[in-house]
C-alpha cells in the first residue's frame, strides 16, 4: 500500500523546521499499522531526493502540535 499524503505543511514538533504531514503504512507480521510522520525534503543528492522523517505519533496529535507555520 503506498504512503498517503495528508498534504499539510506544518512546523515540525520534533525539530521546528517546516515539513509535510504524511501517513506511513508499516507492515509488521501480517498487519499494517499507520503512523503520522513529518517529511522534510532536503534537496537533491545525486539522482534522488533526500527525505528526513520525524515520527509525531500513532494517533492524531493535538491541533496545537500541528499548528501551521507563521
C-alpha positions in Angstrom: 0.0 0.0 0.0 1.5 3.4 -1.0 2.0 6.1 1.5 -0.9 8.5 1.9 -0.4 12.3 1.9 -2.3 14.5 4.4 -0.8 17.4 2.4 -0.5 20.0 5.1 2.7 21.9 5.7 3.4 22.4 9.4 6.2 23.4 11.8 7.7 20.0 12.9 7.1 19.4 16.7 10.4 17.5 16.8 12.9 19.9 15.2 10.9 23.1 14.4 11.5 23.0 10.6 8.8 23.1 8.0 7.6 19.8 6.6 4.6 18.0 5.3 2.4 15.6 7.3 2.3 12.1 5.9 0.7 8.8 6.9 3.2 5.9 6.6 1.9 2.4 6.4 4.3 -0.1 8.2 3.7 -3.8 7.7 4.6 -6.0 10.7 3.8 -9.7 10.9 0.9 -9.6 8.5 -0.7 -6.5 9.9 -0.4 -2.9 8.6 0.0 -0.1 11.1 -0.5 3.6 10.1 1.7 6.3 11.7 1.9 10.1 11.3 5.3 11.4 10.2 6.6 14.8 9.2 8.7 14.6 6.0 11.5 17.1 5.4 12.8 17.2 1.8 16.4 18.2 1.9 17.1 18.7 -1.7 18.7 16.6 -4.5 21.6 14.3 -3.6 22.8 12.6 -6.8 19.7 11.3 -8.7 17.4 11.0 -5.6 15.8 13.5 -3.2 16.8 13.0 0.4 13.9 12.8 2.8 14.2 13.0 6.6 11.3 11.6 8.6 10.2 12.6 12.1 7.6 10.5 13.9 4.9 12.5 15.5 2.5 9.8 16.8 0.2 6.9 16.0 -2.9 8.8 17.0 -3.6 12.3 15.7 -1.9 14.8 17.9 -3.5 17.9 19.3 -4.0 20.8 16.9 -1.6 22.9 18.9 1.2 20.5 17.9 0.2 20.6 14.2 0.0 24.4 14.0 0.6 26.0 10.7 3.8 27.9 10.2 3.6 31.6 10.9 
